[in-house]
Amino acid sequence: MLDTDPAKKLSFNRSISNGDLVIVYERHDNMKAVTISEGSVLQNRFGVFKHSDWIGKPFGSKVFSNKGGFVYLLAPTPELWTLVLSHRTQILYIADISFVVMYLEIVPGCVVLESGTGSGSLSTSLARAVAPTGHVYTFDFHEQRAGSARDDFERTGLHNLVSVGVRDIQGEGFPDEFSGRADAVFLDLPQPWVVIPSAAKMLKQDGTFCSFSPCIEQVQRSCETLQTSFTDIRTFEVLLRTYEVREVKMDGVEGNESGSNGSHPCKRRLCSDGSNVVSSSISSVMARPCGEARGHTGYLTFARLKCLS
């Protein structure tokens, strides 16, 4: 996914090789992650696709099946990976992730602490933001879940940027070895207020903090605790409304048949008085809200560590 290992440099402009991870795009709501393996095939409603036909093609290529159907082979960006990864827990989506990366002021070279890891959706975007010299240290109390996330980071080529630890952060706090080293801390925990004192110890002066909580009661209690060591406390709810843009055809009446200029595809319609009326089909682009738009996901509470006077 990123140029983290010069020996295995993955540029989206280069050709796809055996063993690469690609996102197979059928349509905007139907994608899947596939690891290229020579000799393997992908079967879907469009037919059978041979992996061997994909090797040597650039990312973004349109490839055809034995039946003439087609899919696109896309590069595994964090945005696409968020849409295809295995949901071991509820995940953060693009609207919240982009907001978190911006307000935590994460740039290349940053050290970021995260708990819990969950499905690794946010961790993937954090890794790209800190690359190539920064690092993300993420923790989850569930050993099997942490192992699955570690496998995913290996699969996406982010293992040099993300370290996964098994630790009950709510019960033990962050490891002392990170004290004063973190540029940012992110929490996605049931009781974030318990970890806030530990997060304050981990942050550098003027470091940033964020907590994701689905309930406003969690936000209120967190904000009360933040006031001890933090300033500039803010809470946001990110609501994304997506519009569907499509071309539609509308029938318009052009008058009697003799008045038609033939500029649009026309058809004759017999009126009750026996006269012919010509109607034309006009194409127009329209946008309307999607019926599957996501509503509330959670509240994002940000704060900045107080500077010592």
BELMOBEL-V32084 format. One record per residue. N is the residue number from 1. RES is the residue in one letter. D_CENTER is the distance of its C-alpha to the mean C-alpha in whole Angstrom. Layout:
# BELMOBEL-V32084
N	RES	D_CENTER
N	RES	D_CENTER
This chain:
# BELMOBEL-V32084
1	M	14
2	L	16
3	D	19
4	T	20
5	D	23
6	P	26
7	A	27
8	K	24
9	K	22
10	L	20
11	S	20
12	F	18
13	N	21
14	R	23
15	S	24
16	I	22
17	S	24
18	N	25
19	G	23
20	D	20
21	L	16
22	V	15
23	I	13
24	V	16
25	Y	15
26	E	18
27	R	16
28	H	13
29	D	13
30	N	14
31	M	13
32	K	14
33	A	14
34	V	17
35	T	19
36	I	22
37	S	25
38	E	29
39	G	31
40	S	28
41	V	27
42	L	24
43	Q	26
44	N	24
45	R	26
46	F	26
47	G	28
48	V	28
49	F	26
50	K	28
51	H	26
52	S	29
53	D	28
54	W	25
55	I	26
56	G	27
57	K	25
58	P	22
59	F	19
60	G	18
61	S	22
62	K	23
63	V	24
64	F	27
65	S	28
66	N	32
67	K	32
68	G	31
69	G	27
70	F	24
71	V	21
72	Y	18
73	L	18
74	L	14
75	A	13
76	P	11
77	T	8
78	P	6
79	E	3
80	L	6
81	W	6
82	T	4
83	L	6
84	V	9
85	L	10
86	S	13
87	H	13
88	R	15
89	T	15
90	Q	13
91	I	9
92	L	8
93	Y	5
94	I	4
95	A	8
96	D	9
97	I	7
98	S	9
99	F	12
100	V	12
101	V	12
102	M	14
103	Y	17
104	L	17
105	E	18
106	I	17
107	V	18
108	P	19
109	G	22
110	C	20
111	V	21
112	V	18
113	L	19
114	E	17
115	S	18
116	G	17
117	T	15
118	G	14
119	S	12
120	G	10
121	S	7
122	L	8
123	S	10
124	T	9
125	S	8
126	L	11
127	A	13
128	R	12
129	A	13
130	V	16
131	A	17
132	P	20
133	T	22
134	G	20
135	H	19
136	V	17
137	Y	19
138	T	18
139	F	20
140	D	20
141	F	23
142	H	23
143	E	24
144	Q	23
145	R	19
146	A	19
147	G	21
148	S	18
149	A	16
150	R	18
151	D	18
152	D	15
153	F	15
154	E	18
155	R	17
156	T	14
157	G	17
158	L	15
159	H	18
160	N	20
161	L	18
162	V	17
163	S	20
164	V	20
165	G	23
166	V	24
167	R	25
168	D	26
169	I	25
170	Q	26
171	G	30
172	E	30
173	G	28
174	F	26
175	P	29
176	D	31
177	E	31
178	F	28
179	S	30
180	G	30
181	R	27
182	A	24
183	D	22
184	A	20
185	V	20
186	F	17
187	L	18
188	D	16
189	L	20
190	P	22
191	Q	25
192	P	23
193	W	27
194	V	28
195	V	26
196	I	27
197	P	30
198	S	29
199	A	25
200	A	28
201	K	30
202	M	27
203	L	26
204	K	28
205	Q	30
206	D	28
207	G	25
208	T	22
209	F	21
210	C	18
211	S	18
212	F	16
213	S	18
214	P	19
215	C	22
216	I	24
217	E	27
218	Q	25
219	V	24
220	Q	28
221	R	29
222	S	26
223	C	27
224	E	31
225	T	30
226	L	28
227	Q	32
228	T	34
229	S	32
230	F	29
231	T	29
232	D	27
233	I	26
234	R	23
235	T	21
236	F	19
237	E	17
238	V	14
239	L	15
240	L	13
241	R	16
242	T	15
243	Y	18
244	E	19
245	V	21
246	R	24
247	E	27
248	V	30
249	K	34
250	M	36
251	D	40
252	G	42
253	V	46
254	E	48
255	G	51
256	N	54
257	E	54
258	S	56
259	G	54
260	S	51
261	N	50
262	G	48
263	S	45
264	H	42
265	P	43
266	C	45
267	K	47
268	R	50
269	R	51
270	L	54
271	C	55
272	S	58
273	D	60
274	G	60
275	S	58
276	N	55
277	V	52
278	V	49
279	S	46
280	S	43
281	S	39
282	I	37
283	S	33
284	S	31
285	V	28
286	M	26
287	A	23
288	R	23
289	P	20
290	C	18
291	G	20
292	E	17
293	A	15
294	R	14
295	G	16
296	H	16
297	T	14
298	G	16
299	Y	18
300	L	17
301	T	20
302	F	20
303	A	24
304	R	25
305	L	28
306	K	31
307	C	33
308	L	37
309	S	40
